[in-house]
Amino acid sequence: MIQSQLAATRVEHDLIGDLDIPAEAYWGVHTLRAKHNFDITGTQLSGNPYLIRALARVKQAAARANHELGLLDAERAAAIDAACERIVAGELHEQFIIDPIQGGAGTSTNMNANEVIANLALEIMGHAKGEYQYLHPNDHVNLSQSTNDAYPTAVNIATHFATQPLLEAMKVLQDSCLAKAEEFRTVVKMGRTQLQDAVPMTVGQEFGGWAVTLGEDRARLAESLSLVTEINLGATAIGTGLNAPAGYAEAACRHLRELTGLPLTTSPDLIEATSDVGAFVHLSGVLKRVALKISKICNDLRLLSSGPRAGLNDLHLPAVQSGSSIMPGKVNPVIPEVVNQIAYQVVGHDLTVTMAAEGGQLQLNAFEPVIAHSIGLSLKHLTNGCLTLATRCIDGITVDEDALRREVENSIGLVTALNPRLGYSASTAIAMEALHTGRGVAELVLERGLLSAEDLNELLSPERLANLSD
């Protein structure tokens, strides 16, 4: 029993002492310390494949640069390179076991990556896990690096790639709105301001406006990614480049560009870049903008679908589930509601990023882990929210064209279309009488002989009411 138990572990040592590591684990003593210390979110780094792949690319680029500069021999460099490539391909992600929110400015994440890559590289070289005399996590995998440049660079790369699915999901949602804009192009309805009847428009115009706002936000989000392509790899601890040889920053960035396909550049001031997280503040702000704009669309959807008989009932959202355990037949706007909640969460994440950015001190911001985690969650949830809103709600929306037309014809707001011909005073009198008697604006205009039926039909045509053009 004792021999079996001993065979199932290996002993690793750090500055605090020895720890038994499961023999099959690719992580080591530093990872296990962090696992014990940080039990915060109930999740692990393995839940963020973008960050794991980015860390592997950073270590791979570093190994290539170190070999190119004569600091790392060919065998070790090739083993590290191969190990990183396998991790990028999806292997061993379950070995990234620590909590994404952690003290130490990301040191634990960097150590976790160093150890997993080192032990996989050792196996590639024909050695056992933990035989660090042949290839060491810090001396070789972390050569010419610090957590303070390797981790932020990886976060930048991960963020860039994690944003792409959101951009694509927003395009899906935008296209859904555009399709409805075309489908309902000539369906006239009442527009409203301050929840009161305003002037006529088409349902298509309403959806078209939503499509435009989504397109604008997609453009702003894509623009914000240019800020995360500037990296500080080569800065090492505080930006002075201590322990990194001349030419390393340029070589590492060049290799990283080739490996990622991203237009990465080395920051012109590594001191500033190592302490600054402004790019993430900006990106988080854009994500908040996206969330708020989509949430506003969801607010509109909930109002416009209210009813079905005692509300606005302009839009009929697809019924996706029962709405009540006590009220039979009730159907709720659950898809807009869940997207609203995503938006509220993104706003909270943005506040977290804001406070973490402000909390940085001197030459390093220690709170980048919570920044990365918050932005990652915002990206993931917004992506899922956009796709859900498009496929489970927007795509299935229908309208009752005749009912909407009757509402327009019976609305007091219709008088605005007659104002240029009748004048403000006469139009106001018509509106007040219609309001108090319940009669229609068109009926009162004809009765008073203010316009001919032909003129009235022209003024109240759907094309003119909504200012449509062919």
N, C-alpha and C positions, 0 to 999 in steps of 0.2 A: 504493500500500500504506500509506504513512504517512497520507495523507488519510483512507483508509478506517478505519485504526486510530484516528485522532483522532476521527472521527465516531462511533465506537462507544463513546466514553467522554465523561464530563464531569469537570471538575476541581472538587473541593470542598475547603474550607479549614477547619481547626480550630486550636486553640492550639498543636498540635504541628507543623503544616505542611500541605502539600497532599497529596491522594490522588486518583488516577484512579478514578472510579466508573463502572461500566457504564451506558451511556446509558439503557438500558431499566429500570434498577433504580429502585424507588420508595424504597429506603433510601438513606442517605447516608454521610458521612464518619464520624460517630460510631458508626454501626452497623458499618461496616467495621473500625474500630479494635477494637471488641469481638469481632468475628468472628475477627480475628487473635489476640487475647489469650486467648480462652476457647474452647479445644477440649477439652472435658471429658467430656461424656456421649455424644458421637456423635449427639445429637439436637438439634432446634432448637425455638424457641418455637412454630413452626408446628404442632408436635405437640400443643399445648394450646389448642384453639380457645376454650375457656371463658375463658382469660386474655386472648386477643386480643380477643374480643368485649367483655370487661369493660373493657379499656383503651380501646377505642373509645367505650364508653358514658361513661367518665369524661371523655374529651376532648370529647365531644359536650355533656355537661352543663356543663363548664367554659366552652365557647364560648357556650352559651346564657346562662349567668350573666354572663359578661363583656360580652356584647352588651346584656343587660338593664341592666347598671350603667354602660353608656356607655364601656367600655374597648375594645370591639371593634366595628368598623363592620359594617354589615349584609352587605356583599358577602363579606367574609372569614368572618364568622360562618356565613353560609349555606353557603359552600363547605366549611368544616370540618364542619359538621353533615351535609351530604350525603355527604362522604367517609366519615365515621364510620358512617353508616347503611349504606353499601355494604360496609364491612368487617364490620359486624355480620351482614350478609346472607351473608357467606362469601367475599367478594372479597379478593384479595391476601394471603391468609393465608400463602402461600408466601414473601412478602416479609419475614416475621419470621424472620430467619435466624440469630440468635445463640443460643448455648447457654443453656439455662435456669439452669444453675449458673454464677454469675459474681461477681466482686468488684464493689464499688461500690454495694451496697444496692439494686440494681435500676435504677441509673441507665442502664445500657446498654439494658435493656428499655424504659424510658421514652423514651430517645432513639430507639430503633428505631420505636416507635409514633409519636412526633412527626414523624419524617422520612417515614414511609410516608403518614401522614395529610396532611402538608403537600404532598407531591408529587402525591398524588391530588387534593387541593383545588386545587392550581395548574392541573392539567389541566382541572378543572371550570370554572375561571375563564378558561381559554383560553391559559394560559401553559405553558412547557416545564418539565419537571422540573429542579430546581436553581435556578430563577429566584426565589430567596428574597427578593429585594427587594420582591416583590409579596405574598408570604405566607411567613413564616419559621417553621421548626419550633419554635424556642424563644420567639421574641418573640410569636407568635400562637397556635400550637397549645398551647404550654405556659404561656400567659399566666395569671398569678395562681396558679401551681402550682410545686411542687417534686416531684422524684422521691419525696421522703419523705412526701408525702401522696397523690399521684396513684397511685403504684405499690401501696402498702398497701391503698388503697381498692379498686383493681382486683382485688387478690388476694382481698380479702374477698368481693367480688361473684362472682368466678370460683369460689371455694370453695363458696359457697352453691349455685350452679347445678350444679357438678360433683357435689355430694352427692345431688342428686335421683335420678339413675340408680341410685345404690347403695340408697337407700331403696326404690325400686321393685323392684330385684333381690332385696333382702331379703324383700320382700312375696311375690315369686314363690316363693322358697325356703320361706318360712313356709307359704304355701298348699299347697305340695307335701307338707310334713310333716303339715298338717291333713288333707289328702286321705288319706294313709296312716293317720293316726290313726283315721279313720272306717272305712276299708277293713278294718283289722285290730283293730277295737274289741273283739271277743270272742275273739281268738286268744290263748290263754293260753301263757305261757312262763315260764322262771325269771328272776327278777331277781337281780342279783349285786352284792355289795359286796366291795371289796378283791379282786376277781377270784374270789371264792368264791360258791357257791350261797347265796342269801339267802332270799327268799320269792317266791311267784308274783306275776305281774303280767300285763298283756296287751301285745302288741306295739303296739297302738294307744296305750296309755298312754305307752310309750317315745317314740313319734313325737310325741304330744301335748306331752310335756315339752319336746322340741326346738322345737316351734312356739311355745310360750310364751316360751322364752328368746330366740328371734328377735324376737318381738313386743316384748319388753322393751327389747332393744337398739335396735330401730327407734325406739322412743319416746325413748330417751336421745340418739340421734343427731339426731333432729329438734329436741330441746330445745337441743342444743349450737349449732345454727345461729343462735339468737337472739343469741349473742355476736358473730357476725361481721357483724351488721347495724348495729353501731355503727362509724362511719367517722371518719377524721381529715381528710377533704378540707377545705381551707382552713387547715390548720396550716402549710403551706409547709415551710420547712427543718427547724425544730425544735419547732414548735408555737406559736410566737409570732404566726404569721400575717403575717410580714413580706412586703411586696410584694403582699399580697392586700387589696383595698379593703374597707371596712366593708360588711357585708351579703353578702359573697361566699360565705362558708361556708354560710349559710342558703339562699341562692339556688341554689348548686351542688347542695346536698343535695336540695333540692326538685325540681330538674330530674332529678337522678339517680333519685329515687324514681319519678318519672313514666316515665322511660325503661326502668327495670328491672322495675318492679312490685314491688319489694322494700320492706319497711318500714324503710328506712334512717333512721338518726338520726345527728346530729353529736355526737361525744363531748363531754361537759360539760367535760373538761379535755384540751385538745389537746396540751399538753406531755406529759402521761402517755401519751396514746394514741399519740403518735408514737414513743415509746421502748418501748412494751409490746407483746408478742406473746402475751400470756396466753391469748387466745381460741384461738389455734392450738395451744397446749400442751394446752388442754382438749379441743379437737376431736380432736387426734391421740391423746389418751388414750382417748377414746371409740372411735375406730377400732381401737385396740389391743384394747380390751374386745371389740368385735365380732369381731375376728379370732380372739382366743383362744377365744371361745365357739363359733364355727363350727369351729375346729380341734378342739375337744373332741368335737364331734358327729362329725367325721371320724375321730377316734381310735376312737370307739364303733363307727362303721360298719366300720372295718377289723377290729376285734376280733370283732364280731358276725358278720361274714362269713367269718371265718377257717375254713380247712378245704380242700376241702369235706368231708373225712371224718375228719381228725385235728384239727379245731378246733371252735369253738363252732357255726358253721354255722346260727345263728339266722336270719340274713337272707341272701337270695340277691341279690347286686348284679348288675345287668345286665352281661353280657360285652360290652365295647366294643372290645377289641383283644387280640391274643395276648400272653401274659405272659412268654414266655421264648424265647430263641433256642436253648436246649438241652433244655428240658423240655417235650415235646409235651403239649398240652392244658391247660397251666397258664394260669390267668387271674388277674390281679392287681387289687387295688382302686385302680386308677390315678387315678380321679377324686378320691376322698378324699385320695390322696397329693399330688396337685397343689394342692389347696386347703390342705392342711397347709403346703406350702411357701410359698404366698401369705401365710399367717398369720405364718410366721417372718419373712418379708420386711417385713411391716407392723410387727412388733415392732422390727425394725431401724430402719425409718423413724421410728418414735416416738422411739427413742433419739437419732436425728439431730436431730429437732425439739427434743427436750429440751436437748441440748447447744448447739444454735444459739440457743435462747431464753436460756439462761444466759450465753452469750457476748456478748450485747449490752452496749454500753458507753455510759454517759452519755446523751445525748439521742436516740440512734438505735440500732436493731439492724441491723447491716450484713449479717446473715445470713438475711434474709427470703427471698432467692431459693432457698436450699436448703430452707427450711421449706416454701415453696410447692410446690417440686418434689417433696419427699418426701410431702406430704399428697396431692398430685395423683396420684402413683403408687399410693399406698395406696387411694385412692378408685377408681381405674380397675381395679386388679387385684382388689380385693374385689368390685366390681360383676361383673366377668367370672367370678370364682370362684363367687359365689352362683348365677348363672344356669347355669353349667356343672354345679354340684352338683345343682341342681334337675332340669334337663332330661336330663342324661346319667347320673344315678345315682338320686336319690330316686324320681323318677317311675316307674322301671322295677323297683323292688325287689319281690321276691316272697318268700313263706315256705312252708314245709311244715308245715301246721297239725297234722297227725297226729304228725309227728316231735317237734314242740315239746311237744305234750301228753304224749307218752310220756316225754320228759325230765322234765317236771314230776312225773309220777306216780312216776318212779324216783329223784327227787332226795331227798337227806337233808333239804334245806331244807323239804320238805313238812311235816315234823313241827311246824314253827312254827305252822301253821294248827290243829294239834290241841292245842297247849299249853294254851289256856284250859280245855279239857275234861279233859285227862289230867294236867295239872300238869307242872312243870318236870322233876322227877326222873324220872317215868315216861317223859316225852317224850325225855329224854336217853338213857335206856336203850334205847328203841326206835331212836333215831338211831344209837347205837353198834353195835347188833346189825345194823342195815341196812347200815352202812358196812362192817363186817367180813365179813358173809355175802354181800353183794351182793343181798339180797332187798329187796323194796319195803316202804316204810313202811306202806302200807295193808294189805298182806298180813300183816305182823306184828301190827298192831292187831287185825285180825279173828281171827287165830290165837289171840291171848291173850284174846280176848273182852272187850277194853276198850271197844269200841263196836260197835253194830249196823251192819249193812251200810247200812241206811237213814240212820242218823246220819252214818256216814262219807261217804256220797255227798253228803249235804247240806253237811257241813263242807268237802268238797273240790270243791264245784261251782265252775265257772269264775267265776260271778258273785261268790261269796263270796271266793274266792282273790284276785281282783283288785279286790275292793271296788267292783264295778260297780253302777251304778244305771241304771234304764231311762230 
